[in-house]
Amino acid sequence: MNIDGFNSLATGNIAAAEKTWKEAFAKYPNFEWPYSNLSIVYIRQNQWSEAESCLNKAIEINPFYTNAFLRLAVVKKTKSDISGAKSCVLQALKADPDDPQAKAFLQELQ
């Protein structure tokens, strides 16, 4: 289901991607990836609260989910919460100290 959502997103069918990922929540409520992936749709649509909610749920399920922390950092930075963004990037680095994307983002926030 998660891959089906990505395929829909890749072909521009955002409504289908959103529907698929929401169905994945219902069927697999403890699988964090669909929550984080749906946040991509919300970020693209500037729906910051919805994106943040999805990412917080993904992190609640998996507190070591680097990609979710990095996406949440993007949301926070966009909302001018630089301190919050930096905190998220530091959490990502705590989960994966060698993550090059997190290192680059941290430099950007300095």
N, C-alpha and C positions, 0 to 999 in steps of 0.2 A: 504494500500500500504506500509506503514511504517513497519508493522509487516511482510508483505511478504518479504520485503528486509532483515529483521532480520532472517527470516526462511532460506532464500537463503544463507546468510552469515554463519549461523549455520551449514548448510550442506556442506559448502565449495564451494558453487557456487558464487564466488565473482563477476563474470561478471553479473550474474542475479541480485545480490544485487545492484550493481552499476547502472544497467539499471533501476531497479524498483525505486530507490531513485531519479534518474534523471527525471523519468516520474512523480514522485510525485512533484518535483519542478515545472514542467510545469503545472500540474493540480492544485496544492495548493501552490502557490508561497509565501504565508505568513505563512506557517507551518514550524517552525524552526527545528523540529526533524530530518527530512530526511537530511538536510544539515549537522547537527552534526553527524548523523549516517554514512553518506558517508565518513566523515573525518576518521572514524575508518579504513575503507578500505585503504585510502591514508596513514594513519599512519603506518599500517602494511606493506605497500609497500615502505615506506621511501620517499613518495612523499609529502614532507613537505610544499611546496608552495600551492599545491592543498588542502591539509588538512587545512592549515591556511585560505585559501580563503573561504572554506565551513564554517569553524567555525566563521569567521568574519561575514558572511552572517547570520548565525543562531543568533549571538549576535545582529546584526543590527535589526533583526525581534523581538527578545526578549532580551532586555538588562539585564534581571534578570535570564538568563538561566545558572544555576550553572554548569551543566555538560559540556556545551560548553566552559565556562571559564576554567574548569579544563583540558579539552582536549587541549585547546589552550596553557595552561601552559606546558603541556607535550611537545608539538611541540616546544615551545620557549626554554624549558630546553634542548631538544635534539639539538637545534641549538646553544647551549651555550649562550643563552640570559637569564641569571639567573634573571636579573632585570625585564625583561618582563614577565618571568614565575611567579615571585613573585607578580607582579602587577595583573596578571590574577587571581591568587589564592586569593588575597585580594578582587578583584571584586566578586569572587564566595562567599567569606565570607560576603561581603556586602549584597549580595542577600539572603544568608542563613547562618547566623552567627553560627548555630549549626551543619553545615555539617561536619561529622567526617572525610571524605576523604579530604576535603579542609584543615582542621586543621592539619591533618597528613602531607599533602604535604607542608604546610607552614613550619612545623618543619623541614622537609627534606631540605628545601631551605635555612634555617638559617645558 
